[in-house]
Every structure is written in C-alpha cells, then in structure tokens.
Amino acid sequence: MNSFSIQSFGCRVNQAEAFRWSDVFQKQGLTHTKDVNQSDLVVVNTCTLTHRADRDVRSFIRKVSRENPQAKILVTGCYAQRKKETLKRNPRVWEVLSNQEKENLAEKVLFEAHSYPSGSFYPYRSRALVKIQDGCDFRCTFCIIPSVRGKSVSGGKERILSQIKEYVRQGFREVVLTGVHICLYGLDSEPQSSLMELLEEIEAVDGLGWIRLSSLDPRFLNPSLLDHITSSQIICPHFHLSLQNGSDQILKWMGRNIKVSRYQEVLHRLFQSSPRASLGADIMVGFPGETEDDFEKTRLFLQQSPLSYFHVFPYSPRPWTKASSWDYVEDKLKTERARKLRALSRKKRDHFYKKFLGETLPAVVIKKGKGGAQLLTPNYLRVNVPWCPAEEKEEVKVKINRTENGRVQGQVVD
C-alpha cells in the first residue's frame, strides 16, 4: 500500500481532519492521488447530518467497491460512528473507525503501508485547515452531532500553533480554523481559555497571511469578540453564522435559546464594524410545526438583513433527536420554501459582488487548470481569471472586472 486518496463528506471539521492525514501520510512517503480508482487506500470521512449525507456515503462506497476492487476502504466519521456494525459487515470495507478511534487513524494506516520518503508533495487543499475544537455541549432538537461526536473538546493550544507554523513553512497563505462549535473553544480547558485568546496567539505567528473562521454561534459573540474579529488585520472579513431560522417560535422548538432580535443585533454590529465583510448564515426550512407565517418571518428577516448569502437546508429528521418524532412539514412544501430562500440568497449575493467592481483585492489561488484559475478573496469572492502566474495556495492581487449570474470574473495584476 503506497498510494492513497481521501473523500471527505460534510463539514469543514472533516476536511481539516483529512488535510492533516494527507500531510502526515505524505511525509511518511505515501503518494496522494485524487483518482480513487488509482489508490491503494481510500479513506472515507463520513457525515450523517441528513438523509442525503447518509445516501451519498453509501453510494460512494459502492462506487469504489465496483470500480477499484483492489483498494482498501477505510471508513470513519459520523456515519461510521452511527452505523459501525453495518459497515463492518461489508466485505469490501477494510476498516471502520469511530470518531474516537480516528485519532489513531494515521498510525493504523502507516503500520500497514509499504512506503518510502519521496520528494513529491500534493496538498489536500489550497488553504490549510486546522481543527481547533470538536463536539458540542448543546442538544438542539434537530441535531444528531452531539450524539456522534460527544461533548465539546478543545484542541491543545501548542499543538494548534505548531500545526499552523508548519503550514506557514509549507507556503500556505491562508489558514481556516474549524470545529463543530469553535466559539466553545477553551471553555473546557484547565485553566479556562477562549477563542479570542487563541486568535491573539495565532495572529502573532510570523508569515501568516490570513485566518478564516468557520461557522460562529451568535449566542457566543460578545462585544469584545465582535470588536476583535472585525478589527483584526489578518482575520478574513467573512463571518458565517449558525442562525437556522428567523421565527422566534421555531427557534424555541429547535432548542436554540435565542431570539431573532439577538440575531439582528449581532448582524448589525458586524455590518457596522466591517461593512465590506461577507456575512453568511445557515438556514433551515420545514422544521416540524413551521407554518406559512413562520416561514414568512424568516424570509422577511433574511431580506432585511445585511447577510450576503445563506445556505438553505430543508429539515431532515435524524435518529436520536427529539424533533424526529414530531409531525413533519410536507416535502413538497419544504422544497418550495427552500427554492424561494435560495433565490433570495442569489439576489443578495449578486448585490454584494457588485460592490467590488473595478477594485483590486488580495486573493489566494485555490484552483488552477488549463482554462485559467479560481481565486478566493478574504471577503469570500470566488474570482475566475483566464491566467495566473502563481501556484495554488499562493497569494496574488486580482482586479474585479465583471459579475454575472453568480460568477465573478477578474484579472491578476502586479
């Protein structure tokens, strides 16, 4: 076994884990390939957040089994946590590791590997992802994650800083901090710490270009943290919030313990402090009991908000959650509500993009191909350019020339 590929489903936490495994494997001589059909080992880091996530995982495993029958398939992550015994009965699956066991995944793989150090290195992503926290202490009535990932656990500060310094040495210009609930960082530590304390130490790392934060919980965005992330010179002006809904009644049934007025307060402060920042949100439609009036409250809240975009998810009942036993909203109605909000999101996103026409912005090269390259600005504009002299993960300057149908076109400038 001397080549590997990793297929990561779901959240950025999974992507950060995959990023780390890829780094360790390659340092020990394994060869990374994107083509699962050419891999000796296929690591599948799974998600179980929705029915669709479960289905996609099963479909992928069947596909690999059919098209690359010689490969060793290692399955881990949240679906593996929930369906471990079922997966172990699959003769094509070499190993199944729970979320707790995945800490030893790299060690297990390397024990089986027949590799030798080589000079080649292929980064798993063009931006470095670092997991700073895992698990969640809350029990939202729709969410299975606490059941499969456990309580909140913060990563060690020294380990996090060491990883970031290593990625900076490797030439990465942007580091994405991920976790199931990064705002809980440090609260379980002894002595207790905080996300802001960690950010201050990361910002002092020499050579680091940008820090991007993954999803933030507005319940934990106190004034001092809000002021810090909006005034920092290297924290990307891109803030994605876990909102879920715009109806107080639905938020109560979800167990979110927050009012829409608090959402409005946080969003207003972010917009006032950082008016050029991209503001995003997760929004769920069709939660059990959601009436047309509840949906209209959400739609109006989103329309009037300074949000630049939102990811819309129809409610999907999950085992081991309270809401799974409640009366469902019809699928047809969920689909229609999701369609309306996605159309609104596209409209707001296009309006946000147009603000930057004619401007020159810094950007990281995230993908290169024969037809040009795709760049990502700190405030989350994905810019397509016909030509780019820099390599993936490097930083360039890009002039925004055109925005049309959700696409941004530009050119690299000196």
C-alpha positions, -999 to +999 in steps of 0.1 A: +000+000+000+018+031-012-009+055-026-040+070-010-070+092-016-094+108+009-130+115+003-144+138+029-182+144+033-199+171+052-184+198+074-150+216+074-141+196+105-140+165+084-119+185+058-095+196+084-090+160+096-085+149+060-060+177+055-040+166+085-040+129+075-028+138+040+000+158+054+012+130+077+008+103+051+029+122+025+056+130+050+059+092+055+062+085+018+027+077+007+016+092-026-016+113-027-039+109-057-073+125-064-084+095-085-099+069-061-096+043-089-058+046-088-055+044-050-043+015-029-061+031+001-094+051+001-102+069+033-139+079+036-145+105+063-183+105+066-212+127+075-246+118+089-262+153+093-290+145+068-306+116+049-289+128+018-255+127+035-261+090+045-271+082+010-241+099-006-217+079+017-233+046+008-233+054-029-196+064-028-185+032-010-204+011-036-188+030-064-153+025-051-160-012-044-172-016-080-145+004-098-115-002-077-120-037-061-083-040-050-084-009-028-085-010+009-115+011+021-113+027+055-145+044+067-146+068+096-166+099+108-201+104+119-219+079+097-193+053+107-200+062+144-237+055+139-235+025+115-203+009+125-216-027+128-234-024+095-203-011+077-181-039+093-203-065+076-194-051+042-167-074+028-153-045+007-146-023+038-112-029+052-116-010+085-142+011+103-131+036+129-154+056+152-149+093+158-130+085+190-108+059+171-100+082+143-073+098+164-052+067+157-062+066+120-028+078+107-009+054+129-030+024+118-026+033+081+012+038+083+015+004+101+000-013+071+018+009+045+048-001+023+063+033+015+095+052+014+102+090+016+098+108-018+103+144-029+067+148-042+040+165-021+005+173-032-015+195-007-050+181+000-064+217-002-050+250-013-058+265+020-047+249+053-074+237+076-069+233+113-093+217+137-093+236+170-123+220+186-147+190+183-181+181+197-209+202+211-224+207+246-259+216+233-289+195+223-307+212+196-339+192+189-329+185+153-292+178+156-275+144+158-240+158+161-237+157+199-247+120+198-220+110+173-192+135+183-198+139+220-192+169+243-171+199+233-133+192+235-108+219+227-075+212+210-043+219+227-031+254+221+005+243+215-005+216+190-027+241+171+001+267+169+026+241+159+004+229+130-002+265+118+036+273+119+042+241+099+017+251+073+031+286+070+065+270+064+049+249+037+038+281+019+001+283+028-011+319+029-045+312+045-054+290+075-091+281+081-099+274+118-126+248+121-146+230+147-181+218+154-186+248+177-155+270+176-170+296+199-168+270+227-130+268+223-111+269+256-142+267+279-134+231+288-097+237+293-079+240+326-071+268+331-100+281+311-093+299+278-113+313+250-115+317+212-102+353+214-071+343+234-063+316+208-068+341+180-045+366+196-017+339+197-023+328+161-023+363+148+013+366+162+026+338+140+052+351+116+045+348+080+008+340+083-013+357+057-050+352+066-071+335+092-106+324+081-131+314+108-157+287+102-192+289+115-198+311+145-227+309+170-243+343+176-251+333+212-214+335+220-204+366+200-199+391+229-190+427+221-152+422+228-150+392+204-171+410+178-148+440+180-117+418+178-127+398+147-139+429+128-108+450+136-081+424+131-058+429+101-055+392+092-088+377+102-108+374+069-138+398+067-160+368+062-183+357+090-206+327+087-232+324+114-253+294+126-287+311+126-311+283+115-344+303+114-360+337+116-390+328+137-389+330+175-414+302+178-393+278+156-361+288+174-378+279+207-388+245+193-354+240+179-339+245+214-317+273+203-323+296+233-320+328+213-344+354+199-344+369+164-337+403+179-303+390+191-295+379+155-304+413+143-282+429+169-251+408+160-256+412+123-260+450+126-228+452+147-208+431+122-221+452+093-214+485+110-179+475+121-170+457+088-193+469+060-172+452+033-173+418+050-192+389+036-219+378+060-233+343+056-257+320+075-271+285+078-309+285+074-333+255+079-368+254+064-396+230+070-388+223+107-417+204+123-445+229+131-432+256+107-463+275+095-465+298+065-464+327+089-432+313+105-416+309+070-427+344+061-410+358+092-378+340+082-380+353+046-386+389+057-358+387+083-333+375+057-345+400+031-340+429+055-307+416+070-272+427+058-265+390+050-246+385+018-257+349+013-272+319+031-270+282+029-305+268+029-313+232+042-347+215+042-352+198+076-342+162+076-353+140+106-324+123+124-325+094+148-318+100+185-332+136+182-364+150+198-378+165+166-376+132+147-409+121+164-428+153+157-452+159+128-433+167+096-439+195+071-447+181+036-417+175+014-432+195-014-437+225+009-401+222+022-388+222-013-408+252-024-397+272+007-361+263+001-364+274-035-377+308-025-349+314+000-322+302-023-334+327-050-333+354-024-297+344-014-286+346-051-300+381-053-283+393-022-250+376-032-250+393-066-257+426-050-227+421-027-204+411-056-213+443-075-199+464-047-164+454-057-165+460-094-133+478-106-115+472-073-082+453-068-082+428-039-058+403-024-067+366-031-054+331-026-051+308-056-074+278-048-076+260-082-056+261-114-064+244-147-060+248-185-088+273-187-073+296-160-076+297-123-100+303-094-091+327-066-106+334-033-105+369-017-106+374+021-142+386+019-152+354+001-154+364-036-146+334-058-129+351-088-123+333-121-093+346-141-080+335-175-044+334-165-025+333-132+013+331-127+011+319-091+006+284-079-022+270-057-021+283-021-001+314-031-014+350-028-019+374-057-037+406-065-069+405-086-089+432-102-127+425-103-139+431-139-174+416-141-201+399-121-228+379-138-252+351-127-233+345-095-199+344-112-171+369-107-146+375-135-113+393-130-076+395-139-044+391-119-025+424-116+010+432-105 
